[in-house]
């Protein structure tokens, strides 16, 4: 088990702490934007699968 998972953070989001699902979270539920996402992305923050979650619209 990774240290991130052991601390209650989903390992799909390195560098930030987002709890694993459930519950399922959406971008509107968190304050993080433009963060790294690794598979399997249980919260589906990276809809376009480019490795960046909750991308800010420009």
N, C-alpha and C positions, 0 to 999 in steps of 0.2 A: 504494500500500500504506500502511495506517495505521501510525503509530509503534508502536501496540500490537502489531499483527501482525508488524512488523519486529523487535520485541523478543522474539518467541516466545510472545506472549500472544494468545489468541483474541479478535477484536474484538467478539464477541457478549456479552462480559462486561466492560463498561467499568468502570474504577475498581479492578479486581482483575486479577491475572495467573493465568489458567488456560490451560495449553497447548492448542493446537488438537488435535482428534481426527485420527488415532488416537494413542493408544488411547482408547477410549470410557471416560469417567469417570462415576461415580455420585456422589451427594451424600455417601455414606459414605466416598468416596475423598478428599474435600477438607475443609478446615476452615471454609470460608466458608459463611455462612447469610444469607438474606434480602438478596440482592444483585440489582442491576439486570441484566436479561437482554434482549438485542436479538435479533431474528431474524437468522440461521436457527437459533440455539441447537443447535449440533451435538452437545452432550452431553445434551441433553434435561433440563436442570436445572429448566426451567419447565414442568412437565407440564400445569398448568391454564392456561397461556398468559396469565397476568395481569401479566407483566413482572418477576416476582420469582422468583429461583431458590433452591432448597433452603430453602423456607420452614420455619421452626421450628413445630412443633406446639404449640398452646397448651393 
